[in-house]
Amino acid sequence: MVQYMARPLLIASPENATTMVCFQTTTNIMIVDNATWHRRKSTNWHRWQPKYLPPHSPDLNPIERIWLTMKARWFNNDVCRNEQHLIERLDQAILDVINNPKKVQKTARIATLI
């Protein structure tokens, strides 16, 4: 039996959480790089099962390309006047990623050789 679980995706503050992220299974796979905090023994992955990328392989890490395009689009030549402005800009950038899954898939796609 597949268990379904939904949690709010927190954008800036708990009061503004409007997007639900649905998990289809009790165990979910998360692809992570080899950052020290991902390898810590004290990390509680809960229902996530980490799969580690090979060391020194940023080209295989799709989130690196997503961050790169998000920074270029939302933060290039943008000077935040205060912390609130930075949080609002980050909210807009994250919501843009969430609301445009086809664009994100294209950005995160890793070319394969056959």
N, C-alpha and C positions, 0 to 999 in steps of 0.2 A: 504494500500500500504506500503510495506517495503522499507525504505530508506537505501541505502548503503553508507557507509562513509569509507574512508581509510585515515590513518594518518601514517606518517613515525615513526618508532620506533627509537628513538634517541639512538645511541650507541656511547658514548664518546663525539661526537660533531655533530652539524647539518650537516656538510659537509659529514660525514660518514654514514648518515642515508640511509640504503639500504633495510631494511626490512619493509614491509608494514603490519600494523595490520588492518584487516577489521572488522568493527562492523556491524552486520547484522540488528540490530534494532535501533530505536531512543532512547530506554532506555535499558541499560545494567545493570546487577546485579553484584556487587562486594562484595565478602565476606571479611569482615575485622574483626580484633580483636578489643578489647576495649581500644586500646591505646588512650591517651587523645587527640592527634591530629586528630583521626578519629571522635571523638565526638564533636569537636569544632563547635560552631554555625556558625562561619565565613567560614567554609569549603564549597566551591562551588563544588558540585559533578557533575555539568554539566549534561550529559546524563547518569550518573551512579546512580544506586539506591543501597545504602549500606545496606547489611544484616549483622547484628552483631552476632558474635559467643558468646556463653555463657562466662561469666567472668571466668578467671583462667582455660582455656581449651586449652593449647598449642597443645595437642594431636589431637584436631579437626582442627587445622589450617594447611592446606596442605603446605603453603609456608614455615613453620618452618622446615618441613622435606626436602623440596627442598633446602633451604639455608644450612641445615646441610650437605647434600650430596655434594652440590656445594663447600662448604668450605673445606670439607675433600678431595675432588678431586683436586681442583685448588689452595688452599691456605695452605694446610698442609705442614709444613717445607719449605715454600717459603718466602724468605726475599726480599722485594722490595727495590731496590737500590734508587729509587726516585719516585716521584708522577706519572710520565709518565709510569714507569714500572707497578705500581699498576693499573693504568687506563687500560693499555693494557691487563693485566692479568684478570681484571674484565670483559673487553670486550669479551675475549675468553670464560670465564665462562658463561656469559649471552648468547652468541651465541651458546654454547654447549647446554644450556637448550632449546633455541628456535629451534635448529636443530634436537633435539632428543625428539619429543613429546611423543613417546611411553614409553621411559625411565622415563620421567617426570610424565606421568600418573601413571605408576607403583609406583613411589616413593610417589606420592601425594595421592594415593588411601587410603581410610579409610575403614577398615574392618567393616562389619556389621554382627550382629548376627540375625539369623532368627529363 
